[in-house]
Amino acid sequence: MDSFGDDDGFTLRLYSHPALDIDHLAIDFAGTRPAVKNISLRVDRGQILALVGETGSGKTMTAHAVMGLLPAAATATGSIRVDGIEVLNSQAPERCSPTDAASALLLRDPRATLDPRLTIGAQLGEVLRTLRDVSRRDRRARTLDLLDLVDFPDPQRYVDAYPGQLTAGDRQRAAIALAMATDPALLVADEPTSTLDTGEQAAILALLRRLRDRTDVGILLITHDLGVVADIADRAVVVRRGEVVERAGVFEWFARPSADYARRLHAITPKLPAATYGDDGLPELRTPILEVNHLHVGPTPLRACDLQGRNVIPALRDVSFRIGPGSALGVVGESGSGKTALGRVVAGLTPIGFGRIAVDGTDLAAIDRRGLRELRRRVALLPQDPATTLDPRLTVAESVAEPLLLRGEDAGAARSRAAELLDAVGAGGRWADARPGELTDGLRQRVSLARALALRPDLIVTDDPTRGLDVSVQASFLRLFTDLRKRFGFAALYSGHDIAVVAQVSDDVLILRRGRVVESGPARRVLTVPVEDYTQRLVDTVPYPDPVVQRDRHAAESGSPWV
């Protein structure tokens, strides 16, 4: 690398090689169709290139090839050069030596990277110990510098923290610090914000932009989220079924996508609704299916605190709302806001501190064991992970029929009801005799929804059921959920981290922050012309799938911290 400076302190760096150069990459597995077919792309230093595609597109397989993580059964041809070094099928010392680590991998879940038994400082120290130019004396200072680089507010405090003491966003910061410890030319980021709430996501995306600008690292961003692409990418390469279908700068790609597949991705990506000043929520109903008055929970069963020693926060404080029959209330908030706690209390899984919850006029505090059994028929749960409800030993049809059989229904009637529901969710036919492990993520969530509907509930409580799903799978599931709500007449308490998704399925919305209701009302009004500053800041953190909008947002940012 050569550097040239001027009197104003500006430094221009010239590099001999791009961070990543892939030429005609093909990956095959014996007896199956090729996973990757003739992919070529280039990531320059100081550039973020988004590799966009859905499950099965080949984007993650390409990333694994770059990092030398292909399974033994894979056969790869072509060329992959990282900072000028050929790494595909290479046994060269440069590929294996941590001293010359030209690339680093950032995963969607930092828990796969971080050792829960070691402090963050100890883990960074292990990486730095492999570097010849970092002495024992300088190791701690370098560790603190890395924590400062990734925006930990007090590196001295966090250096001795364990991963389990950190928030999800701070765990990802720690994983980024580990990745940057070797000063890589290339950072491969595989869906790095898909498990984070909107506030944490915005902070991590801003951090990746700053790292690109400060260190000139090239970033290969693996994602299916077009909002993330619009927010930080310089260029986009779209892959489908192992092949490149389009490549362009992000401004050009969002303005004029040329491939039919790319246009479809743009069309189905959830977006916040256009602004309105009317009140288009549902009319007030005399007999709500769910009424919550002055609900308090905690701090004993569920509580939140942070590493900085701030006060313990009860999970829910003075929460009140109503849901009418057949309507949907969306619940939005950051991690620790109380979304999950609220769903568990409504479903009768967590005791009420004080306050009142009534289902169709019946006070939960006044019901006996038989009443609780009836409550669990009328209120169903749809969790984020279908594995928590689907027994891997049972077939799909058996899983859906199980709640009916447990209540003593006739086996024939239970099978008939299960078949009807599986057809309704698009998982019938040959899938009925399959087991959960044989299904895609989207099909498993459809089966989980069918099981939730088995007892004909009046209310379904969801916990981010589309988190982690591809954009097209997510779009079809959201359409299905809305259609079935109209068909079967159930109400929904829909919690989620993606505000655009919540807006798409909700009539009204509730904004939670640290266990309190900040704002509530018709979803379109609250999310487009919010009254509270916090709601506006929350909405502003949602990456909008348009790079012009995101550029203007960043230009207008005042630099005030997210609090």
N, C-alpha and C positions, 0 to 999 in steps of 0.2 A: 504494500500500500504506500502511495506517495501522498504528501499533504502540502498544500500551498496556502499561505496566509496573506492577509493584507493589513493595512494600518487600522482598520476598524475592528480587528479581532475575528473576522470571519475566516473560517478554515474550510477549504474544499479538499475532500479526500477522494483520491482516485484509487480504485482497486483493480488488481490484475485479473480477477475472476469474479463472476457473479456468485452470490451466496448459494444458489442452486441452479443446476442446468440438467434437465431431464430430456433425453432424446430417444424417441421411439420406444418407450417402455412397454413391454408386454409381460403379463403374468398369467400363467396357466396352472391349473390343477388337473391331474390326469383324470379323464373320464367326465369332465364337466366343461361348460362353456368358459372361455377365457374371462378372468376377473378384470383384467386391464388389457386394452387393445390399442397399441400405438399412441400412447400419450406422450406429448412433448410440451414442456413449459419451462419458463425461466423466471427466477426470483432474483432481482438485483439487490445489492446491499442498500439498506435504508428504504426498502420497498415492502409493502404488504400485498401479497397475492392471495385472493380467496379462491380455494378449490371448492366449488359449489356442487352439491348433488345430494340425492337421497340415499337411503339404505340400499346397498347393492350396486351403487353407481361406480364403485372402484376408488372413491376418494381416500378412504381409510387404508385400503390395501396399498395405494400409492405412497401414503405417508409411512406405512410400515416398511416399504421397500427403501425409502430414503434413509430410515433409521436402522436398516439392517435387521429388521424384526420379522421378516417373512417366515412362515412355517416351513418346516423341512420338506413338506410335500409340494411346495410351490416351485415352479420353474420360471425364472425371470430372464428376459433378454432386453437388449438395448443398452443405454448408458445413463448413469446417474452420477453427476459430479457435484460435490459439496465443497465450495471454496476451491475449486480446481482439482480436487482429489476424486478419482473414480472410486465409488463405494459399492456399486452393484456387484454382488458375488465376489467381493474383494476380501482377501485375507491379509492385506497390507498392514503394517504396523500402525500407519496413520489412522486406520479404521478402528483399531482396538485400543489405542493408547488414550487415556483420559487427558494426558498432557496436551494432546493435539486435537481435543474434542471440538470439531468444527461445527457440529450440530447438536441441538438439544431438543427434547420432547416435552411438551406441556399437555397433560391429559385433561379431560373434562372433569374428572373427580380427583382432586389433589390427594385424597386418602390413599390412592393407588401409588403415589409417589413418596409420601411422607411416612416415616416410621413412628408409630404412636408411642414407642418406648423411649424415644430420644427427644431432647429439646431441639428447637429450631436451630439454635446456635451450634449444637453438637453435630447436627446433620450437615450444616454448611461447612463446619470444620472438617468433616470427613472428606467432602469434595475438595476443599482447598488444600488438604494434606497431600493430594495427588499432584499438585502443581509444583513444579520445581522452583518457581520464582516467588513463592510465598513461604516465608520462614515461620517458625512456631510463634515468634514474638509478634509478627504482623498479622497472624491469622485472625485473632479476635477483632482487630481494627478493620480488617477486610470484611469480616462477617457483618459488623455494624454498618459498613459502607453499603453492602449489598441490601441490607434491610432498609436503609435509607433510600436506596435506588428504587425500591419497589413501594415506596410511600408508606412504610410503617411510621406512625406518628411519633413513637418513642422507641427507637431501636434497643436501647438499654433495657427496657422493660420486656420487650418481646423476645430477646435473644435467649432467655432462659425459660420461655414458655413451651409447653407441649402442644402438639397439634390439636388434641382434644379440648384445649382451653380456648381455641380460636374460633371465630365465626367462619362460615363457609368462604366468605370473601377473603378473609385474612389467611386462611389455609391456601387459597389459590395464590395470594401474594408470596407466601413462603415457597410454594412450588416454583413460582417464577424466579425467585431469588436463587434457588438451587439450579435452575436451568441457565441462568445468566452468570453463574459463578465461574464458568470456564471461558467466559467472553466469546461465545460462539458466533460464527458468521451467520448461522441459520437457526431460527427457532421454528419448530413445527408445532403449531398450536391446534390440537384436535378438539373442536367444540369447547373452548376453554371457559365459556360463560353459560353453557346450556343448563347447568344445575343451580344457577344463582338467581336471586331475586333482582328486580329491575335496578335498585339502587346499587347493589354490589356489581351487577353487570356493567353499569355505566362507569363505575370506578375502575374496573379491570380493563375495559376497552380504552379508557383514557390513559391508563398506565401503559398499555401496549403501544399506543401512539407515541407516548413520550419516550419509551425505550427505543423505538424505531428512530426517532429524531436525535436522541442523545448518543446512542451507541452504534448507529448505522447497521444494526442487525437486520437481516432479511427475514421476513416472517411468512411462512406458508400456513395460511389459516384454513383449516378444514371445517366446513360449516354447511348447514342447510337453512340458516336463518338469514333472510335477505336484509333484515334490519341491521344486523351486525355487519354484513357486507357493505351496506351503504354508509355505515358509521366510520369504519376504519380502513377499508381496503382501497388500494390504488388501482388494482386490476382484478378482473374476475375470469376464471376459467370454469366453464360449466361442463360437468361430465354426466353421462347417462349410460348405464349398462356397459361401463368400462371404456367408453369412447368420449372424446371431447366433441361437444356439439356447438360450443360457442366460446369465443375469447374476445375480451375488449376491455378498455378502460371503464371504470365503474360509472362515470357520468354518461358515457355513450351507451353502456349496456342497460342502464335503468331508463334512459330516454328512448332508446330505439333497439330493444332486444330483437334479434333477427330469427332465432330458432323458435319453432312452435313450442318446444318444451320449456324454453326460458320464459316465453310469454305466459305460459300456463302457471309457472312458478310465481311470477309477478301477480297474476290475477287471484291466486288462492291464498297469498300471504295475508294474515290478519292485519288490519289497520285500525287505528282509532277512528271513531265516527267523525263526520264533519260537524262543525260547530252549529249549535242551535240554541235559541233562547226560549223555546217553548217548554212546557212541562208535559213530556210525552210518556211519563211513567203510568203505571196502572192506577186506576181509581182506588181510593180508600175502600176497604172491604170491612163489613161488620164482623164477620167471623173468619179471621185469618187461620190458615192451617198451622202456622207457627207464630207465636207471640213471645218475645223475650223482653222482660222489663227489669232494668237496673241490675243486670247480671254481674256478679263478681266471682272470680275463680282464682284461687291461689292465696299466698304463694306456695302452699305446701305441695299439692300434686304437680303443679306446673309453674315454673317460674323462670325468669330470665335475668341474667346479670352478665357483666363483661369483664375482660381482663384488666381494664383500667380502674376497677374497684367502684364503679358507680352503683347506686342503690339497687337492691333487689326489686324487680318490677313484677307485680302480680300479673298472671297470664291475661286476665280480663278484668276491666274496671268499669262498672256502671254502663254496661252495654245494653242498648234497647233497640228493637226493630220488629217489623212484622213482615210475614210473607203470606200472600193470598193464595188460594187454591189455584194450581196450574201456573203460577208465576215463578220467575227465577230471580233470586237476589244474588248478585256477585259480591264476593268479599275480597278486597284487595289490600295488600300490605306487604311490608318487607319481612324478612326472616325475624322471628321473635315478636311479630305484631299481635299474635293471638289467633291467626286464622285457623290453624289446626286445632288449637285448644277449643275454639268455639264449636267446630264440627263435632268434636268428641263429646262435649257437654250436651249438645242438642241430641246426639245419638244415644245418650245415657251411658256412655263409657267412662265419663269422668264426673265426680260428684260436684254439685253446685256449692259454691261458697255461701252466697246468699243472693237474693233476687228471685225472679219467677220465670219459668219456662212453661208454656202451655202449648200442647199439640191439639189442635181442633177444640180448644176450650178446656182441655184436661190438664190440670197442674201436675207437672212431673213430680213435685215434692210430695204430693198426696197419694201417689199410686203405690200399690202393693206389688208383690212379686208377679202375680198374674197380670197386673196392669203393665208392669215392665216388659213382660213377654209380648203383650199386645203392642206396646210402643215399638218394640223392635220389629214387629211386622209392618207397622205403619211408617217407620223411618228407616230407610236403607242407606248403607254406605257404599260409595264408589271410590276406592282408594287410588292413589297415584300408581302403585305397583300392583298389578293383578295377581302377582305371586302370593300376596298376603291373603287372597280369598280363594284362589283356585288350587285344589289339592293336585299335585303332579301325578298322583297315582290313579286319579279318576279321569274318565273320558269327559269331553266337553259337555255332552248331554247329561251325564251323571252329576257333574258339578252344578249345573243349572237346576236339576231336579232335586238336589239334596235338601235345600231349605224347605221344600214342600213335604218331603218324606219325614223330615225331623218334626214337622208339625202334625204328622199322622195322616196325611192325605193318601188316597189310594195310589198305588204305584202306577197304574195305567194312566190315571189323570195327571200325575206328576210328569210322566214321560211325554204326554200330549202337550202339556203346558210348556215344557222345556223345548220341544220341537217348534212350537209356535213362536216362542221368544227368540230362539236361535235364527229362525227365518226372518224375524222382524229386525234383528241386528245385522243380518247379512253373514251369519256364521253357521248356517244350517247345511243340509246336504252331507257331503263327504266329511265335513269338519266335525260333525256331531260325534263321531266315533274316534276322533283324534284326541291326543292328550295335550295339555297346555304347552309342553316343551316342543311340540311339533308345529306350533303356530307362530306367526309373526307377532311383533309387539302390538300392532294395531288390532289384529284379530283377537289376541288375548284380552285387550281392553274391551272389545265388543262383547266377548263372552262374559267378562266381569259385569258389564252393564246388564246383560240378560239375566244373570244371577241376581243382581240387585232388584230387578223387576219381578222376580218370581212370585213374591208374596203380595203383589199389587200394592206397593207402598203409596202413601199420600205425599211423601217427601223423600227426595234423594239428596244426601249430603255428600258432596264431592270434595276431594282433596287433590287438586291439580292433575286431573286424569289424563291430560294430553302432554304433560311435561316429558320431553325427550323424544316425542314422536316426530317423524318427518313431516314437512309442511303439508304435503298432499294427504298423508294419513290423518294428520291432525284436522285438516279441513273437512274431510269426509266424516270423521267422528263427530265433529261439532255439528255438522248438518244432521247427522243421525240423531244426536242427543236432542236437538231442538225439535225435529220431526216427531220423535217418540214422546216428548213432553206434551206436544199438542195431541197426539193420538191417544195416549193413555191418561192424560190429565194430571200427572204428578207435578208437584212443585219442586223447586231445586234451591239448595243453598250451595252456590258454586264458588269455591275458593280457588285462587290461582295466583301465580307470580307474574304471568304475562297479562298485562292490563288490556291489550288489544284483544286477546282471546276471551277474557272475562266480559268485555264490552259486547262481543259478538253473540254471546248466549244469554245475557242478562237483561231483564227489564229495568231493574233498579240496582244500585250499587252501594256498598258500605265500605268506607275507607277506614282501616284500623292502623293505629300507631301506638306501640308499646301498651297494648291492651285496651286502649280507649278508642271510641268512635270519633274520628276527626270530622267527617262529613258524610252525608248520605242523601240519596234522592234518585231521580231518574238517571239511568246510566249515561244517556247521551248528554244531558245537561252537566252532570258532575264531572265527566271526563273531558268535556270540551270547553266549558266556561265555569271552572271550579271557583268556589267562594274562598276556600282556605289556601294559604300559601303552600302548605305542605302537600296538598293534593296537586297543585300546579307543578311543584318540584318533582313529585312522583311521576306525573304524566310526562314531564320533560325528559325523564331518564329513559323512556321507552324509545329504542332506536326506530326511527321511521324509515321504511324501505324506499328512501329517495336520498341520494347523496347530496343533492342541492339543499334539501331541508336540513340534513345533518350538518353540512358545512356552515349554514347560516346560524344554526343553534350554537355550534362551537364558537363562532365569531362573536356571538352575543353573550357568551358565558362571562359572568363577573368574577369567577374564581372563588366564590364563597363555598366553603365546605358543605358536604351533605351531612345534615344533622338530624 
